[in-house]
């Protein structure tokens, strides 16, 4: 008997499959299942989604390799691959309503909230920063997601400290009225140190998340909260992410394709998993029941002339072009900081023009199934 053991090479556990991964049929999404098995073994493949079942289908063999096609039947599916001696169960998700869509998120926000706290503004949109983002929403339909700190430290607010409890709730109604295009969620306690949750346990993450989220609910209302967020530096331990999952977070943004210039921005996931996510739009950890979406462009890290070519590169593959996550950071908008970029607003516009010209739908990832 061959020494080859049963192994499935496609799909992988946790894959999120959509119209680009198979053929939509009346029964479901018909997808290939491929792998290797002992040459004298009969390989059968079936799919289960709750009470619904398909198959089994006997795989076609070519030496050690096999291939079979089975339909995904519902949102969550278990693909069952069996021989006379072995059995593998692969949990995968079906993104049934998938379509080209995008979201814009802004990390490291605290300074515009500090401005609001000590202003005499009558409206949120008397502040130039929020006025700009509202203009982007009105022009392009963009959904804008602000990930915020609990407090400003010396690295972003030299000589002037600020904490979210200092922000009054007098704009609460206006925050709520704009919840159709605007979201606020936890990012971190503060800007420094870098990678603050690299070794953080459950309690530390829970403490910081609850501090920020409680303040958002107080001054802006629960309507602007989201089950998706980005942890500062996109790095956290498994227990830290579990604390977020237990508090309603269902999805996280990571920079899985940019680790050469920005290492370790993959939360608790290993390099092989991060590489796999980088070749696709998204992935699901079945054990944690957590979704991960890859960031496609850190817009402030690109020169203005590089924005469209970067997105064109992402758009070359159907497996990375279905979901577009655009990311930028508040500090690059701030004239008083040394990292201010005079053309930062033009970069935002350039990226939104790219998405709009190609028919991408603006969404929040937390609505529907990952925005679809």
C-alpha positions, 0 to 999 in steps of 0.5 A: 500500500502507498505511504501517502495519507489522505490530505486535502489541498483545496479548500483549506479549513476556514476558507470563505468561498464565493462565486469566483471559487466555483459554479453557482447552481440551483443546489448551491455553489459547486466547488472542487475538492482536491488532495492526495490519498493512497493510490488504492483508496476510494475517495468519497466527498460530501457536504453538510450544512446543518440538516442539509446533506449532499453526496457522497461523490466518488472522486476522480483519481490520477495517481496519488491525486484526487478531485471531486465537485460538491455543492456548498449548501448554506453559510457554514459547510462541513466538507467530508472527505473519506477513504476506507481508513481515514476521514477529514472534515473541512469547515468552510463558509459560503459567501452566497451574495458576494459582489465587489465592495469596499470600505474605508477605515481610519486608524489611530483617531483621538485628536479630532475628538479632543478638538470636539471636546474643547470646541464651541462647535454647533455641529460635528461637521464644523470640524474640518476632519469630519466635514471632509469625510462627510463630503467623501460619503456624500460624493461617493457613498463611502462608508467610513470606519474610525478606530479610536484610542481611549486617550491621547499621549505625548506621541500625538499630542505633545504637552496636552493630554486628553481622555475620552471621558472629557468628550461631552455627549452634546453631539450624540444625536448627530452621531446617531443621525449619521450612523448610516455612513459612520462607525466608531470602534476600539483601536487601543488605549493610546498610540504608544508603545508600539504593538501594545497587545503583542503579549497582552492577555485576556484581561488587558484586552477586555479592559481597554476594549470596554473602556473605549466602547463604553465611552463611544456608547456614552457620547455617540450611541450604540448605533455607531458601534460595529462588530468589526475593528482593527486592533492597533498594529493588527497584533494580538494574542489568541487570548486577547482576540478571544476577549474581543470575540466574547464582547461581540467583535466578529471580524478583524482587519490585518495586513497579511500581505505587507509583512516584509515592510510591516512585520507581525500584523497578523494577530495570533495567526502563523505565517502560513495562514497569513500567506494564505489570507494574503492570496485571498480577500478573507478567512475564518478561524473556525475554532475562534469563530472570528473573521479576518479581512486583509487590508489592501492599501495603507493609503498614507504609505503610498505616494499619490501616483502610487495609489491607483497602481497599487489598487490595480495590482490588487484588482488583477486577481478575482480572489483579492479584488472582491473586497477592498479594504482601504486604510489611512491614519489620522496623524497624516491629516494633522498639520501640527505633526511632523508626519503631516502629508499635504496631499493626504486628502488627494490620496483619499479621493484618488482611492475612492475614484478608483473604487467608484469607477469600477462599480465597487459598492460601499459597505460596512463589513459588519452588515450582512455577511461581510458587507454583502 
